[in-house]
Amino acid sequence: MRAPIGKVVCVGRNYAEHARELGNEIPKSPILFMKPASSVVSVRNDIVRPDPAKYGDTHYEAELCIQLSADLSAATVEQAQQAIGAVTLGLDLTLRDLQSKLKEKGHPWERAKCFDGACVLADWLEPQAFADFSQVNYQLTINDELRQDGDSAFMLFSVYELLAEISHAFSLQAGDVIMTGTPSGVGVLQENDQLTLTLGAHEWQVQVR
């Protein structure tokens, strides 16, 4: 039985092309932020966008996600490897207009990243099927059009490196989720969009409303 999610740790700009498409510098160390457990919803439910008239556009960011089965604190890469309990795909949803306004003022991003439903997670899978996570490919298709084609081989910081690095910044606990960053191709969610997330032989579909 998996531990309940305590927090979701997100990694920003872990793909160089995504950093470039948003006009951001490529980081020299992982950029970290968090989402609360209250933001997590299942991909088996419709995606509910915050009111566009009030909050502006909601952007999608498909990401490879890891759940820990053990606590990590100041861990080695080897210890991080042993702590991976499950794998899936997720959507880091962002109120992009609001985020841009907050960034301009030098304010934190939580209002744009932590709303209810801002972290959409698919079903958890056993990690053994993904070897050393050095070449995990995944896709996001919207209305039958490929929008994101991610591969962990192109991460600036690998899965094991990320887990170890994060554990040196703050302790991780069993059940915590790490969203490892999104590839290029992010964009706006529209009402009635049909999304398909694909990870190997596994596929999940979800509708936007």
Stockholm file with secondary structure:
# STOCKHOLM 1.0

chainA/1-209         MRAPIGKVVCVGRNYAEHARELGNEIPKSPILFMKPASSVVSVRNDIVRPDPAKYGDTHYEAELCIQLSADLSAATVEQAQQAIGAVTLGLDLTLRDLQSKLKEKGHPWERAKCFDGACVLADWLEPQAFADFSQVNYQLTINDELRQDGDSAFMLFSVYELLAEISHAFSLQAGDVIMTGTPSGVGVLQENDQLTLTLGAHEWQVQVR
#=GR chainA/1-209 SS CCCCCCEEEEEESCBHHHHHHTTCCCCSSCEEEEEEGGGEEETTSCBCCCCHHHHCCEEECEEEEEEESSCBSSCCHHHHHHTEEEEEEEEECEEHHHHHHHHHTTCCSHHHHCSTTCEEECCCBCGGGGTTSSSCEEEEEETTEEEEEEEGGGBSSCHHHHHHHHHHHSCBCTTCEEECCCCSCCEECCTTCEEEEEETTEEEEEEBC
#=GC SS_cons         CCCCCCEEEEEESCBHHHHHHTTCCCCSSCEEEEEEGGGEEETTSCBCCCCHHHHCCEEECEEEEEEESSCBSSCCHHHHHHTEEEEEEEEECEEHHHHHHHHHTTCCSHHHHCSTTCEEECCCBCGGGGTTSSSCEEEEEETTEEEEEEEGGGBSSCHHHHHHHHHHHSCBCTTCEEECCCCSCCEECCTTCEEEEEETTEEEEEEBC
//
